[in-house]
Amino acid sequence: MEQRTVGRSGLRVSRIGLATHTWGAHTDTDEAAGQLVAFVDAGGTLVDCSPAYAGGAAQRILADVLGDIVSRDDLVLSGCAGIAPRVLAVADPATGAALPESETPQLTVDASRRALLRQLDRTLLELGTDHLDVWSVAVWDHRTPLDEIAETLESVVRSGKVRYAGVRGFNAWQLASLAARTPVTVAQAPYSLLARGAEADLVPSAQHHGVGLLAASPLAGGILTGKYRNGVPADSRGADESTAAEIAGTLDERASMVVEAVVTAADGLGTSPLAVALAWIRDRPGVSSLIVGARDIGQLTGVLAAEALELPRAIAAALDDVSDRTE
């Protein structure tokens, strides 16, 4: 797998990265181990993790397979802090006892120095490593002074616990504000044929500051694979109660046009719609790597196959046109 330099740094990562957000939710430990081995065998290096994925279960599974299955030195581990799972349980009014069936997972945002460093230390301890290659502030926190966040990032890089600092989910002005205070190497954000908002300001901002972009959700929740053309498969995210609304909200007329264009291109090239969608976003200006998840080894095999596909310029331009929202 081709390795790319991230922004204007010396960091090099595989141009397809392995997301772990399904681990612990739809992917068990054995399946995760198989995915990691297949990914590394294909030349992949970048592995995306978070203490918030699957309520923390994803990171625990990564800890189980790291070292024993794949050497830590073979991976570029990308983690984050600032957002964490929290469970709110409704108590029985008669006894005061918590009712497990009413537990609802929540996410708390806290990018204070105390919270960031606490999460980083826990992540390092859980993963059994002394450093993360990339460590990002997971979300903009308006309650925490930006200078405090910048100083925290600078201190952990200086300490050696983190090699490169980054952000996730920041918009252009937020990235620019932080990058003006401390070196930022990575910006991770949703980016696909169906989500091109980053091109308006985040991509130019990242390029101006020498920041490499990691494209998250490059298949738009699986929509760009064409799986929803004739309904909602029972085993898809669209049939999952926790993600069904998100998928349904994206399945509009424009999405259908884009998907049909992707399918047509795939038919003409003798490949899969998944490969076409990934190849298009992979080669967009400023993109250092794609963050792609898979429920099982079969899905991952399809993702890895996209590495070999180079889209003809005419097809890339046609997909650009059909997905462009510029008026």
ZAMARGU-4260 file (C-alpha; in steps of 0.2 Angstrom, whole numbers, plus 5000, padded with zeros to 4 digits):
<rodrens>
0) 5000/5000/5000 | 5006/5017/4995 | 5012/5028/5010 | 5009/5047/5010 | 5017/5061/5019
5) 5005/5070/5030 | 5004/5089/5027 | 5021/5097/5029 | 5027/5085/5042 | 5038/5070/5041
10) 5024/5058/5046 | 5020/5045/5033 | 5004/5034/5034 | 4996/5022/5022 | 4983/5031/5011
15) 4970/5019/5018 | 4968/5019/5036 | 4958/5006/5047 | 4944/5013/5057 | 4940/5003/5073
20) 4923/5011/5077 | 4913/4995/5073 | 4924/4985/5085 | 4915/4980/5101 | 4898/4984/5093
25) 4897/4974/5077 | 4915/4966/5077 | 4921/4954/5090 | 4939/4952/5095 | 4943/4937/5084
30) 4936/4946/5069 | 4945/4962/5074 | 4962/4952/5075 | 4959/4945/5058 | 4955/4963/5051
35) 4971/4970/5058 | 4982/4956/5052 | 4975/4957/5034 | 4977/4976/5035 | 4995/4976/5040
40) 4999/4962/5027 | 4992/4973/5014 | 5004/4987/5019 | 4992/4997/5030 | 4999/5006/5044
45) 4987/5020/5050 | 4974/5013/5063 | 4961/5025/5070 | 4955/5023/5088 | 4945/5032/5101
50) 4940/5029/5119 | 4922/5034/5114 | 4920/5021/5100 | 4907/5008/5106 | 4907/5015/5123
55) 4926/5011/5125 | 4924/4993/5119 | 4933/4996/5103 | 4949/5003/5112 | 4949/4988/5124
60) 4948/4976/5109 | 4962/4985/5100 | 4972/4983/5117 | 4969/4964/5116 | 4976/4962/5099
65) 4990/4974/5099 | 5007/4967/5102 | 5001/4949/5102 | 4994/4949/5085 | 5002/4964/5076
70) 5018/4973/5082 | 5015/4990/5089 | 5030/4996/5079 | 5021/4991/5063 | 5007/5004/5066
75) 5004/5022/5066 | 4991/5024/5080 | 4979/5038/5079 | 4969/5042/5095 | 4960/5056/5103
80) 4953/5064/5118 | 4940/5077/5124 | 4925/5067/5121 | 4920/5052/5132 | 4906/5040/5134
85) 4895/5042/5149 | 4880/5031/5155 | 4864/5039/5163 | 4853/5027/5172 | 4836/5031/5178
90) 4833/5025/5196 | 4818/5015/5202 | 4808/5028/5212 | 4803/5015/5225 | 4820/5008/5229
95) 4832/5020/5221 | 4841/5006/5212 | 4847/5010/5194 | 4837/5002/5180 | 4849/4994/5168
100) 4836/4993/5154 | 4834/5012/5155 | 4853/5016/5153 | 4856/5028/5139 | 4874/5031/5132
105) 4879/5049/5132 | 4894/5058/5126 | 4902/5072/5137 | 4913/5085/5130 | 4928/5091/5140
110) 4944/5097/5132 | 4952/5105/5148 | 4970/5101/5151 | 4964/5089/5166 | 4952/5079/5155
115) 4964/5078/5140 | 4979/5072/5150 | 4968/5060/5160 | 4961/5052/5144 | 4978/5051/5136
120) 4986/5042/5151 | 4971/5030/5152 | 4973/5026/5133 | 4992/5023/5134 | 4989/5012/5149
125) 4975/5002/5141 | 4984/5000/5125 | 5001/4995/5133 | 5011/5008/5124 | 5021/5023/5129
130) 5015/5034/5115 | 5002/5038/5101 | 5009/5043/5084 | 4994/5055/5082 | 4983/5062/5096
135) 4969/5073/5092 | 4957/5085/5101 | 4941/5076/5097 | 4929/5090/5097 | 4928/5109/5099
140) 4925/5114/5117 | 4919/5132/5118 | 4921/5131/5137 | 4940/5128/5137 | 4952/5142/5132
145) 4960/5139/5116 | 4977/5143/5123 | 4975/5130/5136 | 4971/5117/5123 | 4986/5123/5113
150) 4998/5122/5128 | 4992/5104/5132 | 4995/5098/5114 | 5012/5106/5114 | 5017/5098/5131
155) 5012/5081/5127 | 5022/5081/5110 | 5037/5088/5120 | 5035/5074/5133 | 5036/5061/5120
160) 5019/5053/5124 | 5012/5060/5107 | 5022/5061/5091 | 5010/5073/5081 | 4995/5083/5087
165) 4979/5084/5077 | 4960/5089/5078 | 4944/5080/5073 | 4928/5088/5068 | 4935/5106/5068
170) 4929/5118/5055 | 4941/5130/5046 | 4942/5144/5058 | 4944/5133/5073 | 4958/5124/5065
175) 4966/5140/5059 | 4964/5147/5077 | 4973/5132/5085 | 4986/5131/5072 | 4991/5149/5075
180) 4995/5144/5093 | 5003/5127/5091 | 5009/5115/5077 | 4994/5104/5071 | 4998/5090/5059
185) 4982/5081/5056 | 4964/5086/5054 | 4951/5072/5053 | 4934/5076/5046 | 4919/5068/5036
190) 4923/5069/5017 | 4915/5059/5003 | 4906/5061/4986 | 4891/5065/4997 | 4899/5076/5010
195) 4910/5089/5001 | 4907/5103/5013 | 4926/5102/5018 | 4931/5108/5001 | 4923/5126/5004
200) 4935/5131/5019 | 4942/5117/5029 | 4953/5109/5015 | 4960/5126/5010 | 4963/5131/5028
205) 4972/5114/5031 | 4983/5116/5016 | 4988/5134/5021 | 4993/5128/5038 | 5002/5113/5031
210) 4990/5101/5039 | 4986/5084/5032 | 4967/5079/5030 | 4961/5062/5035 | 4944/5059/5026
215) 4932/5050/5038 | 4916/5042/5032 | 4922/5041/5014 | 4908/5029/5010 | 4895/5040/5018
220) 4889/5026/5030 | 4889/5013/5016 | 4878/5023/5004 | 4891/5025/4991 | 4893/5006/4990
225) 4876/5005/4981 | 4869/4994/4995 | 4853/5005/4997 | 4848/5006/4979 | 4834/4994/4981
230) 4829/4996/4999 | 4838/4994/5016 | 4847/4978/5019 | 4843/4970/5036 | 4861/4969/5041
235) 4866/4987/5036 | 4868/5003/5046 | 4851/5009/5039 | 4842/4995/5048 | 4851/4998/5064
240) 4841/5009/5076 | 4856/5019/5082 | 4861/5024/5064 | 4845/5022/5054 | 4840/5041/5055
245) 4857/5047/5050 | 4857/5035/5034 | 4839/5039/5030 | 4842/5058/5031 | 4856/5056/5017
250) 4846/5045/5005 | 4839/5059/4995 | 4838/5063/4976 | 4855/5070/4975 | 4862/5054/4984
255) 4853/5043/4971 | 4861/5052/4957 | 4878/5051/4964 | 4876/5033/4968 | 4870/5029/4951
260) 4885/5038/4943 | 4897/5028/4955 | 4889/5012/4950 | 4890/5016/4931 | 4908/5020/4933
265) 4911/5004/4942 | 4903/4994/4929 | 4913/5002/4915 | 4929/4999/4925 | 4925/4981/4930
270) 4927/4985/4948 | 4915/4989/4963 | 4906/5005/4968 | 4915/5005/4984 | 4932/5005/4975
275) 4927/5019/4964 | 4920/5030/4979 | 4936/5027/4989 | 4948/5030/4974 | 4939/5047/4970
280) 4941/5054/4988 | 4958/5047/4991 | 4965/5057/4976 | 4957/5074/4981 | 4969/5088/4985
285) 4975/5088/5003 | 4969/5071/5008 | 4983/5061/5016 | 4973/5045/5020 | 4955/5038/5021
290) 4948/5032/5038 | 4938/5016/5033 | 4929/5004/5044 | 4923/4986/5040 | 4911/4975/5050
295) 4920/4959/5044 | 4935/4953/5034 | 4924/4952/5018 | 4921/4971/5019 | 4939/4974/5023
300) 4945/4964/5008 | 4934/4975/4996 | 4941/4991/5004 | 4959/4985/5002 | 4956/4981/4984
305) 4952/4999/4981 | 4971/5003/4984 | 4975/4997/4966 | 4962/5007/4957 | 4967/5023/4948
310) 4952/5032/4941 | 4954/5039/4923 | 4953/5058/4923 | 4937/5058/4913 | 4928/5047/4926
315) 4935/5057/4941 | 4929/5073/4933 | 4912/5066/4929 | 4910/5061/4947 | 4916/5078/4953
320) 4902/5086/4942 | 4888/5075/4947 | 4892/5077/4966 | 4896/5096/4965 | 4884/5107/4975
325) 4891/5123/4969 | 4878/5134/4961
</rodrens>
